[in-house]
Amino acid sequence: MLAATGLLVFTLPTVLILSVGMLPTLAAYIVDRRREKYTTLCVGSMNFVGVIPFLATLWTEDHRVPIRLTPIPTRCRVLPLSRI
C-alpha cells in the first residue's frame, strides 16, 4: 500500500489527466448493459486516443501539476471548421 501511495504521488499529473480524461469510459461502462461491453471498449479507446497528446506534452515538457492544457488545434494545423 505504501508503494502504491508513493507511486501515485510521483505520477500525480499523469494520474489526474487520465482520471479526468477517462471519465466518459466509466459512464459508458455503467450504462452499457451488454455482457461484451462493446460500447465501453469503443468509448475507452477513443478517450485514450484523445488523452495521448496531453500526456505526450506532459511527459516531454515539464511533469508538474499546473501544466498548460492548450487545445490541440493550436498545436497542430487543422482546417478551421468555421470556413466549411
Secondary structure, DSSP 4 states (H G I P E B T S, - for coil): -HHHHHHHHHTHHHHHHHHHHTHHHHHHHHH--SSS-HHHHHHHHHHHHHHHHHHHHHHHS--SSS-----HHHHS----GGG-
